[in-house]
Amino acid sequence: MTEQGPQAAAPEVPRRNWAGNVRYAARAFHRPTSTDELRRLVAGSTRIRAVGSGHSFNRFGDTDGDLVSLAGLPQTVEVDHERGQVTVSGAMRYGDLARQLHTQGYALANLASLPHISVAGAVATATHGSGQTHGNLASAVAALELVTADGDLLPVDRDTDRFAGMVVGLGALGLVTRVTVDVVPAFELRQYVRLDLDREALDEALGSAYSVSVFTDWRTPRLREVWRKQAADQPPPPADWLGTTAADQPRHPVLGMPPENCTPQLGEPGPWHERLPHFKLGFTPSSGDELQSEYHVPRTAAADALAALDDVAHLIAPVLLVCELRTVAADELWLSPNHRRDSFVVHFTWIGDTAAVLPVVAAVEERLAPFAPRPHWGKVFVTDPAELAARYPRYADFAALLADLDPKNKFQTDLLNHYFPR
Ligand SMILES: Cc1cc2nc3c(=O)[nH]c(=O)nc-3n(C[C@H](O)[C@H](O)[C@H](O)COP(=O)(O)OP(=O)(O)OC[C@H]3O[C@@H](n4cnc5c(N)ncnc54)[C@H](O)[C@@H]3O)c2cc1C
């Protein structure tokens, strides 16, 4: 086991989310330094939530009671070589975990576009990367340790009844102190950026390498960039690959932003954790002044979903910084947007103007409705609760789990109550 002090770079407790569109309404902010202190805090509070690194864009995690950061707890990384798993503190950032794992010869199968996010916060919202054969980050979770509403410590694992309902828990079932995830042997990747993809070739492009992201701007039907993260021993894409051309210098997904913030491209081989994310740990990810929305539809509906969005491209383009298209493999987790569905994911990085963006979000949702889109739990969406419930076969089971684990509504928030009324 390696134990560091509390995360050196972590601020006290954030008063607002990373994007700045949510100012937390908590009446008190806490940063306990031990699990016992955290348990006493939870037991004595009538309303409490955890905040991770604050990178989500909505108010699921906002409370009018106590907001607690777990970043002050001792940060530990314990590798179980026999099981091929690692147990980490919930507040640890994926980027810090990745570095430690790599030095021990291990990797995570996939990562999100940014390494700055906390493990527990990312898992709670089913954060994901891209890859047709890779599940989201929550799907790699083998066990959790939660501080439940009465302040007890509850360890759960894949053998626990209703575990599949607890992993993507929206922070509403308890405060997650430790997370155990599956690991794989460390590996190397190369990242190539290709320009100007025809939509007809999208499916082939998305399936062409370990992890592939496609970026577009909805100003033309053509797709601006393909980011191919491929096994280091795989040959580079040929010069005429799918009719694209090779980028001859590093790129940032958002035009005009510095490519130095991004992980190395141009085919330079490197460790998994320095190629799977688009952004480097020590730098600002994405644009900073932005909002995000994201929708998961069945992978087989990819072409039709894009065609449906063509009708509102004239609304999307003016408020868009960039749109990213990815894939995620199906899983069994109750509230995972990938629940029993291999998914095609349409992600929008919007300008940071809520009033201008919300009507466009509604228009996008209306166009995608025939494909039963499941929104990202950490981003901006306006889906009607009844419609959302109909898109998740285990929605009612999750509501029952909530009532069992949080009988006094201690972890309830206004947005959670909107979607899971009690
Ligand atoms: C620039 C940028 C890029 C992004 N890229 C991606 C991407 O590639 N893929 C993707 O899927 N998402 C992406 N996201 C979204 C992001 O991964 C999710 O919003 C994620 O939840 C953020 O984790 P966090 O630690 O910041 O969580 P927070 O925003 O702090 O919290 C999210 C939720 O988790 C709960 N929570 C946090 N910690 C705990 C805990 N210890 N116990 C219980 N509940 C807890 C909170 O109460 C809240 O409900 C991106 C976001 C940004 C800002």
The ligand as an SDF file (V2000), in Angstrom:
LIG
                    3D

 53 58  0  0  0  0  0  0  0  0999 V2000
  -13.3210   19.5300  -19.1910 C   0  0  0  0  0  0  0  0  0  0  0  0
  -14.1820   18.3530  -18.8630 C   0  0  0  0  0  0  0  0  0  0  0  0
  -14.0430   17.1990  -19.6090 C   0  0  0  0  0  0  0  0  0  0  0  0
  -14.8500   16.0900  -19.3180 C   0  0  0  0  0  0  0  0  0  0  0  0
  -14.6540   14.9500  -20.0500 N   0  0  0  0  0  0  0  0  0  0  0  0
  -15.4360   13.8700  -19.8010 C   0  0  0  0  0  0  0  0  0  0  0  0
  -15.2470   12.6650  -20.5300 C   0  0  0  0  0  0  0  0  0  0  0  0
  -14.3280   12.5110  -21.3210 O   0  0  0  0  0  0  0  0  0  0  0  0
  -16.1140   11.6490  -20.3080 N   0  0  0  0  0  0  0  0  0  0  0  0
  -17.1320   11.7630  -19.4110 C   0  0  0  0  0  0  0  0  0  0  0  0
  -17.9150   10.8150  -19.2870 O   0  0  0  0  0  0  0  0  0  0  0  0
  -17.2870   12.8710  -18.6470 N   0  0  0  0  0  0  0  0  0  0  0  0
  -16.4620   13.9100  -18.8270 C   0  0  0  0  0  0  0  0  0  0  0  0
  -16.6090   15.0400  -18.0540 N   0  0  0  0  0  0  0  0  0  0  0  0
  -17.6070   15.0220  -16.9620 C   0  0  0  0  0  0  0  0  0  0  0  0
  -17.0050   14.5360  -15.6420 C   0  0  0  0  0  0  0  0  0  0  0  0
  -16.2150   13.3950  -15.8130 O   0  0  0  0  0  0  0  0  0  0  0  0
  -18.1120   14.1540  -14.6630 C   0  0  0  0  0  0  0  0  0  0  0  0
  -18.9370   15.2510  -14.4690 O   0  0  0  0  0  0  0  0  0  0  0  0
  -17.5760   13.6540  -13.3070 C   0  0  0  0  0  0  0  0  0  0  0  0
  -18.6710   13.3860  -12.4620 O   0  0  0  0  0  0  0  0  0  0  0  0
  -16.6610   14.6380  -12.6400 C   0  0  0  0  0  0  0  0  0  0  0  0
  -16.0890   14.0430  -11.4890 O   0  0  0  0  0  0  0  0  0  0  0  0
  -15.8700   14.9660  -10.2020 P   0  0  0  0  0  0  0  0  0  0  0  0
  -14.9640   14.2730   -9.2770 O   0  0  0  0  0  0  0  0  0  0  0  0
  -15.4920   16.3290  -10.6310 O   0  0  0  0  0  0  0  0  0  0  0  0
  -17.3430   14.9520   -9.6110 O   0  0  0  0  0  0  0  0  0  0  0  0
  -18.1870   16.1380   -8.9540 P   0  0  0  0  0  0  0  0  0  0  0  0
  -18.6330   17.0530  -10.0300 O   0  0  0  0  0  0  0  0  0  0  0  0
  -17.4560   16.7280   -7.8270 O   0  0  0  0  0  0  0  0  0  0  0  0
  -19.4260   15.2890   -8.4130 O   0  0  0  0  0  0  0  0  0  0  0  0
  -20.2360   14.5620   -9.2960 C   0  0  0  0  0  0  0  0  0  0  0  0
  -21.2520   13.7380   -8.4870 C   0  0  0  0  0  0  0  0  0  0  0  0
  -20.5590   12.7490   -7.7660 O   0  0  0  0  0  0  0  0  0  0  0  0
  -20.8620   12.8540   -6.3790 C   0  0  0  0  0  0  0  0  0  0  0  0
  -19.6520   12.5400   -5.6340 N   0  0  0  0  0  0  0  0  0  0  0  0
  -18.4210   13.0810   -5.7460 C   0  0  0  0  0  0  0  0  0  0  0  0
  -17.5670   12.4960   -4.8860 N   0  0  0  0  0  0  0  0  0  0  0  0
  -18.2780   11.5770   -4.2090 C   0  0  0  0  0  0  0  0  0  0  0  0
  -17.9690   10.6480   -3.1690 C   0  0  0  0  0  0  0  0  0  0  0  0
  -16.7480   10.5570   -2.6410 N   0  0  0  0  0  0  0  0  0  0  0  0
  -18.9710    9.8570   -2.7120 N   0  0  0  0  0  0  0  0  0  0  0  0
  -20.2170    9.9310   -3.2070 C   0  0  0  0  0  0  0  0  0  0  0  0
  -20.5550   10.7800   -4.1890 N   0  0  0  0  0  0  0  0  0  0  0  0
  -19.5960   11.5860   -4.6890 C   0  0  0  0  0  0  0  0  0  0  0  0
  -21.3110   14.2830   -6.1630 C   0  0  0  0  0  0  0  0  0  0  0  0
  -22.1720   14.3940   -5.0300 O   0  0  0  0  0  0  0  0  0  0  0  0
  -22.0370   14.5740   -7.4710 C   0  0  0  0  0  0  0  0  0  0  0  0
  -23.3480   14.0890   -7.4070 O   0  0  0  0  0  0  0  0  0  0  0  0
  -15.8120   16.1490  -18.2790 C   0  0  0  0  0  0  0  0  0  0  0  0
  -15.9290   17.3270  -17.5160 C   0  0  0  0  0  0  0  0  0  0  0  0
  -15.1150   18.4140  -17.8010 C   0  0  0  0  0  0  0  0  0  0  0  0
  -15.2350   19.6360  -16.9600 C   0  0  0  0  0  0  0  0  0  0  0  0
  1  2  1  0
  2  3  1  0
  2 52  2  0
  3  4  2  0
  4  5  1  0
  4 50  1  0
  5  6  2  0
  6  7  1  0
  6 13  1  0
  7  8  2  0
  7  9  1  0
  9 10  1  0
 10 11  2  0
 10 12  1  0
 12 13  2  0
 13 14  1  0
 14 15  1  0
 14 50  1  0
 15 16  1  0
 16 17  1  0
 16 18  1  0
 18 19  1  0
 18 20  1  0
 20 21  1  0
 20 22  1  0
 22 23  1  0
 23 24  1  0
 24 25  2  0
 24 26  1  0
 24 27  1  0
 27 28  1  0
 28 29  2  0
 28 30  1  0
 28 31  1  0
 31 32  1  0
 32 33  1  0
 33 34  1  0
 33 48  1  0
 34 35  1  0
 35 36  1  0
 35 46  1  0
 36 37  1  0
 36 45  1  0
 37 38  2  0
 38 39  1  0
 39 40  1  0
 39 45  2  0
 40 41  1  0
 40 42  2  0
 42 43  1  0
 43 44  2  0
 44 45  1  0
 46 47  1  0
 46 48  1  0
 48 49  1  0
 50 51  2  0
 51 52  1  0
 52 53  1  0
M  END
$$$$
